[in-house]
């Protein structure tokens, strides 16, 4: 199967925040993440990168300054 690992980019470092994600939906500044047999989880972030070969999605918190 091809579940994704969700990474959060903070201070130039990537932190795993969720694994085995089967569905990701973006609604404005809210990102919904869903895993098998669990209720969807949401967080406020923006999409930075999706690497389909590595099955990773990198997000960045909205409150972190860019630069």
PEMOSUL-V881727 format. One record per residue. N is the residue number from 1. PHI is phi in whole degrees, -180 to 180 (999 if undefined). OMEGA is omega in whole degrees, 0 to 359 (* if undefined). BURIAL is b if it has 9 or more other C-alpha atoms within 8 Angstrom, else e. Layout:
# PEMOSUL-V881727
n={N:N}
phi={PHI:PHI}
omega={OMEGA:OMEGA}
burial={BURIAL:BURIAL}
This chain:
# PEMOSUL-V881727
n={1:2:3:4:5:6:7:8:9:10:11:12:13:14:15:16:17:18:19:20:21:22:23:24:25:26:27:28:29:30:31:32:33:34:35:36:37:38:39:40:41:42:43:44:45:46:47:48:49:50:51:52:53:54:55:56:57:58:59:60:61:62:63:64:65:66:67}
phi={999:-124:-75:-107:-105:-102:-113:-112:-93:-133:59:81:-116:-95:-125:-72:-110:-162:-122:60:-81:-105:-152:-131:-132:-107:-128:64:-97:-111:-115:-100:-121:-136:-120:-56:61:-131:-70:-61:-117:-122:-151:-95:-162:-123:-76:-103:-161:-125:-108:-75:-72:-92:59:-122:-127:-106:-117:-133:-64:-68:-84:-87:-66:-83:150}
omega={188:176:182:173:181:180:174:180:180:178:179:180:179:179:177:179:178:177:177:179:182:182:177:179:179:176:182:179:179:177:180:180:182:175:177:172:178:175:177:178:178:175:179:182:175:180:179:186:171:180:186:176:180:182:178:173:181:179:175:179:180:184:180:180:179:178:*}
burial={e:e:b:b:b:b:b:b:b:b:e:e:e:b:e:b:e:e:b:b:b:b:e:b:e:e:e:e:b:b:b:b:b:b:b:e:e:e:e:e:e:e:e:b:b:b:b:e:e:b:e:e:e:e:b:b:b:b:b:b:b:b:e:e:e:e:e}
